[in-house]
Amino acid sequence: MLFLFFYQLTFSQQQDESITKYGFQNELVVSNELSCFIDTGNSLNFQQIQLKQFDIAYPLFLKKIKSLPNKNSYWLKFSIQNNTDSSLQPFFDCGDFDFISLYLVSPHHPLQQAEGGNLAHQDKSALELERMSLTLPLMLAPRQEGDVYIKIIQKTPEYYLNGIGIYKQNFLDNSISNAYYQNRYSIVWDILFQGFLLCQILYVLFQWIIIRRKEYVYYFLYLIAIVFYFLSRREAVWGIPILFSRYPAWTIYLNKTLQILPYFLYYRFVRYFLEIRKNYPALYKWIIRLEYFLLAYLVFDFLFITSTYNTFLETKIFICILVLVFIITAAFIIYLFRQKQPLIYFVMMGSLFVGLGNILGVLFSFLVFREDFQLGITNMLVFSQIGIVLEILCFTSGLSYKSKLIEEEKLSTQQNLVKQLKANEMLNAKMQNIRNKIAFDLHDEIGSTLSSISILSEMALQKKKDAESAGIFKEIKENSIIVMERMDDIVWSINPNNDSMENLFLRIKSFAAKLFEAREISYKIEIDQNINYVDVLMEFRQHIYLIMKEAINNLVKYSGCTEAGIFVSYHSSLLTIIIKDNGKGYDVNSASNGNGLNSMRKRAEEMNAEIDMQSKINEGTIIKLSVKN
C-alpha cells in the first residue's frame, strides 16, 4: 500500500481575525480584538502569563505558529461580558490543535478552566456534544464579565485556526447536525469501507483455516493494519469512542507505524503469493533485505516518537524512508513486469490502484484549500479507500486465478501419475511374463537335464563295479540332486504365484516337517497370522527362505537334537524369526567362519536385517532373524 507522502498541512488557513458569535445577540458582549502573546519555550505558568503584555500583532502571531508550531505555547486573549440577568453557557471553538486550555478570569468569581484538543484526554463527564465538536464550555453568571485566555500547544504538523467561534447550545446542536448532514455520504462510506474490510478479513481468515497457506496470514495482518490506520484517522469523525478517541496519544505513537507496517506485511504476502523464493531467487534476496529494513525502521520510529515526541523530525525521516521505499518498489515492479507472468499482473494492478488513490488524495488535499477550487468532498482519504477496495478486488481475482493454476497443476500431475501407473502396470505385466518364462525354462530345460544326469548316474552305479568309478558316479548323483533342489527353490521364488510371505512360510513348514519327522525330532512350528500384512521385496523373500533353510539343514545334520522349534511373529513393522534346538551346540567363535553361517550373515546384511546366533556346548542353539518391514 502506498500511503500519503505528505500530511494535509493546513497551516493557519485564516480568513480574518474576528471573534464570531453564533446564536448570541446583545446578551453576550465580546471584544473582537484578539491580543496575542508567545511563551517561548513554554516556561511560564498562568499567573506569570497574566502579567505579560499581549502586544503581538495577530498576523505575526500566525506566522510564528506556522514556522514553529511545536516549540512554544501560544496565547490569545479577549474580553467577554454577560449582559443579562440570567446565566449563560457559551461554547468556545478555539480551532483544531493538539492541546487547548481555556481560562476565564473575572473579578469576584473563581477562576474557570477547561481543557481540550485532539490529544487531550477527554473528560468522561463532558457532554457528547462537547466531545464531538471539540468545543470548550464556560459558565457566565448574570452580569459577569472577565478576560478569556486561550493557551495553544501543538505537537504535530496538523492544525487549523480560523478565529474564535462562540456558540449558543442550540446553534452548536444545529451546526453539528448540519455538519453531519453535509458529510453523511462520507460517514456512510467510511462505515461501508470498514465493513468491506471486515468481510475481506473474515474471508481471508477462513481461507487460511481451510488451505493453510502463509500468504493468507500476511494478507490478513495487512488488512488488520489498514483497519487500524483508517480507524485512527476517522474514528473521531464518527463520534464513537472505540480506541483512538479514548487514548489520543496512540494516534501519534502509531501514526507512522500504521503507515509503514502495511508495506512490510504486503511484501511478505507478495513474496509467498508469487513464490518469489522459488521463481525469482535474485529478487528474493533484495525483498528480504527491504523487509528487515522496514522492520528495523518500525522499531526505531516507535522508540523515537515515544522518547522525544518530536513529530516534525519524525515526519521528515518518514518522508525520506517512504520515498526510498517507493523507488525500490518501483524497481521491483519493473523487474516483475518484465517476467510477463499473468499472476504478477494482478499484484501490480492492485498496487497501482492503491498508489493512484493515495496520489489523488495528496493532490486534492492541497487543492481543496484554494478558494477557486470546489471538489465537494471533505474526506480526502476516500481516494485511498477506493484504491484499497480495488486492490482487494485484484487480490481476490488473483487468488482465484492462482487457485485455477493450482488445480490445473494438480490435474496435470494426476494425469502424469495415471500414465506412470499404467506404464508401471505394463512393466509389471512384462516382468511377470519374463518370470513365468524363466521359471518354465528352468523347470523344463535345466530340470529335465539334471534329472537325466541323476538317472544315468544311478544306472551307471548299478552296472559299474569299480570302487573308484562308483565313488565318482555317487558324487555326481549327490551334486545333481543338490542342484535340482536349489534350482527348485529358485524356480519357486521367482514364480509370481508365490509372491506372499504366507506361501513362503508354508513351504518352509513343509520342508522342515519332512526333515524333522525323518530324523524323529520332536518339533513345534508357530507362524503368526499377521504375516499376511508383511510386504517385502522378492529378493528379501528369497534371502529369508534360504537363511531359514540353511539353519534348518544345519540343525538336522549337526545338532543331534531331540527337540526343535520354529517361531515366526510380526509386530510393529518388525518380522521376527526364531529357530532353536536342544542339541549339542557349538562354539560360536570357532565356527564363525563356516561357509553356511557366513552365508546367512551376508544375506541378512544385504537386506539390512539383524541376525543373532547364540549357542553353547551341550545347551543347544538359537538363531534369531529380525527384518524391518
Secondary structure, 3 states (H helix, E strand, C coil): CCCCCCCCCCCCCCCCCCEEEECCCCCEEECCCCEEEEECCCCCCHHHHHCCCCCECHHHHHHHHHHCCCCCEEEEEEEEEECCCCCECCEEECCECCEEEEEEECCCCCCEEEEECCCCCCCCCCCHHHHHHCCEECCECCCCEEEEEEEEECCCCCCECCCEEEECHHHHHHHHHHHHHHCHHHHHHHHHHHHHHHHHHHHHHHHHHHHCCHHHHHHHHHHHHHHHHHHHHHHHHHCCCCCCCCCCHHHHHCCCHHHHHHHHHHHHHHHHHCCHHHHCHHHHHHHHHHHHHHHHHHHHHHHHHHHHCCHHHHHHHHHHHHHHHHHHHHHHHHHHHCCCCHHHHHHHHHHHHHHHHHHHHHHHHHHCCCCCCCCCCCCCHHHHHHHHHHHHHHHHHHHHHHHHHHHHHHHHHHHHHHHHHHHHHHHHHHHHHHHHHHHHHHHHHHHHHHHHHHHHHHHHHHHCCCHHHHHHHHHHHHHHHHHHHHHHHHHHHHCHHHCCHHHHHHHHHHHHHHHHHHCCCEEEEEECHHHHHCCCCHHHHHHHHHHHHHHHHHHHHHHCCCEEEEEEEEECCEEEEEEEECCCCCCHHHHCCCHHHHHHHHHHHHCCCEEEEEEECCCEEEEEEEEEC
